[in-house]
Amino acid sequence: MVLEKVEMKVVSIGLDPRTSQPVLILRDGTRNRLLPIWIGALEANAIALEMEGIKPPRPMTHDLLRNLLDLIGARVQGVLISDIKEETFYAMITLATSRDTLEIDSRPSDAIALALRTKAPIYAAEKVLETSAIPGTDEFTVH
């Protein structure tokens, strides 16, 4: 079975005013739907630093992972927000190596942090958007 997927862009990262938990907002390519994903504070910081182009003096975890992939000649082909179960999002990172294409289970926040660092595309499964996306507004602009 082929999974229908939609390319997404990171729009913003902020705090949910109700829970004070960081929330990452993705927008589909047609700008019609927003996908909010609540994430941890450390992951939010890692994503925000990359979005703002701030390079810490020492590699953060996602920088280390990117550096390791570069060293072994692997390339991130893309990440996919693949599923949602019991209000928990699931993601897959697709890596291309000289011998194989590998799919690795990941938290969406880690997958997105890595995708931003490697300039890899971010996708969401259509079934995830159908159940979890909200209508887009002009309030959110892509950074």
Buried (B, 14 or more C-beta within 10 A) or exposed (E): EEEEBBBBBBBBBEEEEEEEEBBBBBBBEEBEBBBBBBBEEEBBBBBBBBBEEEEEEEEBEBBEBBEEBEEEEBBBBBBBBBBBEEEEBBBBBBBBEEEEEEEBEBBBBBBBBBBBBBEBBBBBBBBBBEEBBEEBEEEBEEE
